[in-house]
Amino acid sequence: MGSAVLGAKAPRIVELPVSERPRERLLAAGPASLRDAELVALVLRTGGGGRDAVALAHRLLDTCGGMHGLLCGNAAALLAVRGLGEAKAAALLAMREILKRAERGVVESTPVLTSSDSVRRYLNLHLDGLERELFGALLLDTRHRLIAQEDIFQGSIDRTMVYPREVVKCCLRHNAAAVVLYHNHPSGDAEPSSGDIALTSRLQAVLGEVDVRLLDHVVVAGMKLVSLAERGML
């Protein structure tokens, strides 16, 4: 009846008609016509470990837990996948950095308050996959355009010591008029702790004394993100 035989092995790329191969389909019908594994296969270019590029991409996505996990994987995690050598791992890491820089470009060219989606995507790419807490700031001018982004403190898996004086020094160093603070929760729970809320309140007061407006404090955990400003905590 034209359906696939249960358990049948998927054909290798070279066994497909030319018009059905990922690269040719992408050029003919656009990237949206390809499945996740086929897109990853085009980045990998060739297979490895006895698999063609698509089969290796399937293994990689399964190991990493999908496309998001793949984009947030570090070099060690990628190289642990059988068949994925240094060249392929480097290509995947470069793909993530391209996405991160593209989002940063939007953040740099548009006032932060009108590009909140890009800010979220940028912070997700910047912080996801980290095994330790990282606390930093987006430093903004009077029109809330990005001047600089700085990671200020690095901590343990569940704690970061944040010194308000250093946050103030960072803002003054960049002559910032406003700031968006951020940190990650490697645990995967983006819900702000009581300590996060107390710290935010303290930083808001201290920054206000030097005429720096705290616009938001964002907590990131994987694809989840919580804005304390949206929660009415600023």
N, C-alpha and C positions, 0 to 999 in steps of 0.2 A: 504493500500500500504506500510505499515511498518513505516510511518511517525508518529511523536508524535501528539497527539490530542492537538489542540490549547488551551492554558490555563491550560493544565494538570499539576498537581503538581509533582515536581521532586521527585523521590523515595528517601526515607531515606537510609542511608548507610546500615542499618541492613536488608533492603528489597532487596538489590542488591545481585546477586550471589557472592560468596566469591571471585572469580577470577576477579570481576569487582570493588571491593572495593579499595579505594586509596592506602592503605598500601600494599596490595597484588600486585597491578599493578606496584607500584614503585619498589618493590623487583624483580618482574619478568621482567619488561621492562625498568626500569630506571626512574629517576625523571623527565626527559624531557617528559615522556608520560602523566604526570598529568597536569591538568589545574591549574591556580593560586589558586582558592578557595580550590582545593583538597590539594595542598601543604600546604596552611595555616592551613587547617583542621588537618593535621598530626601534626603540631606544637601545635594546641589547644588541640588535643587528644579527647576531649569530647565536646558536645554541651552545650547550656545554653539558658535560656529565651524561652523554648519551642521549640528550634531548635536543629537539630543534628549538628555535627561539620562542615559539608560542608555548610549547610544553614547559620550557624553563621558566617562562613568565608566569604560567599557572602555578608552578611550584613556589616561586618567589612570593606571589600574592597570597597563597595559602599559608606560607610560613610567617609572613608579616601581618596577616589579618586583614588583607585588602589594600586598596590603593592608598588610603590615608596612612596606614602603618608603614607601607613601603616608602612613602615620601618622608616619613619622620624617622626612618631607620638610620643608624649610624654606620660607619664603615665596618666596624667589627661584626655587627649583626648581618650586614649584607654579605660579607666575605664568608660567613659561616654557612651560607647556602651552597650546597654542592653544585658545582658547575658554573658558579659565578666568580670569575676572576677579578683581578684588580681593575682592568680596563672597564668591565661592565659595571662594577661597583662605583667607579669614578663617574661614569656616565649618568648613573642614577642620582648620585649626590649632586652632580652639576645641574640636573633637571630640577631638583628641589631649590637650589640656590637661584636658578633663573626665575622660578616662580616667586621666591622671596623678594628678589630685587625688583621684579615687576610690580609687586604690591607696594613695596617701599617707594617706588617711583610715583605711584598714585598718591600715597600719603604725603610725599614731599611737595607735590604740585597742587594739592587741594587742602583748604583748611580742614583740620582734623574733625571738627564738629559736623562737617558736611560730607565726610568720607569715612564714616564710622564702620561701614562694612569692610572697607579696605584695611582699616586699622585692625579690625578683628582678625581678618585673614593673615595679615602680616604678623601679628602677635602669636597666632596659632602656629605658623610656620617657624617663627623664631624660638618658641618655647617648648613646643611639643616634642616628646621623645627624650627630654633631658632627665637625667637620673637624680639631679640635685636641684634644690630650689634656687631660683635666680630672681633677683629683684633689680628693676631698672626703671628708666624714665624716658619718655618722649618729651623733649624740650621744645617749647613753642614760642613764637614771637607774639607781638600784640594782636596780630590777625589770626592767631592760632594755626600758623603754618609751621611745619617741622623745621627746626634749626639743626637738631642733632638727636641721636638716640644713643643712650649709654646704659650698659649693664653695670650697676654700681656695687651690688653685693652678691656673693655666691655662698650658699649654705650647705646643709645636709639634705638627706632625703625628705625630711619633714620640718625643717626649721631654718630660718635665716635671721641672723642678727642684723637689724637695720638701725643705723645711727642717724638720727635726724640732722645732725650737724653736717654729715657728709652729703646728704641729699640737698641741703641748702647750698653747700659749696659747689655741688654739681650744677645747680640752677644758676648760681651767680657766675660761674666760670663761663657758661654759655650765654649769659645775659638774657635768660629766659623770662618771659612775662607770664607764662602759664606752663603747666606740666600735666602729663598723664602718666601716672605710675602704673607699674605692672609687676606681677610675679606669678610663678607657676606653682602648681601642686602636683608633684610627681605621683602622688597616691591615686590620681584620677578623679578626685572629688573636688569640683571647682567651688563648692560652697565656702564663702569667707568664714574664717574662724573668728571667735571673739577677740583674739589677739590681732587679727587683720583689721577688724573694725576699730579697735582702740588705737592701733598704730596710724590708721588713716586719719582719725580725728586729731591725733597729736600732730601729724605732719601738716594737716590743713592749717592748724593754728600757727605752727612755726613758720611755714612758708608765707602765710599771710603777713607776718611781721616784716618780711623783706619784699613785700608787694609782688609775690608770685602766686598766681591763682591755681589751686589744685582743681583741675577739671574732672578727673576721674582716677580711680584706682581699679585696675582690671585684674581679675584672677583667672588664670588659664589652666585647664586640665584636659589634655587631649583636644578634642573638638569642642569641648564645653568651655564656655566663657561667661563670667559673671561680672557685671559692671556695678560697682558700688554707687555710682551716680544714678544709674537707672533704678537702683533699690531705694533711692532717697536718703542715702547715708552721707551725702555731702551737702 
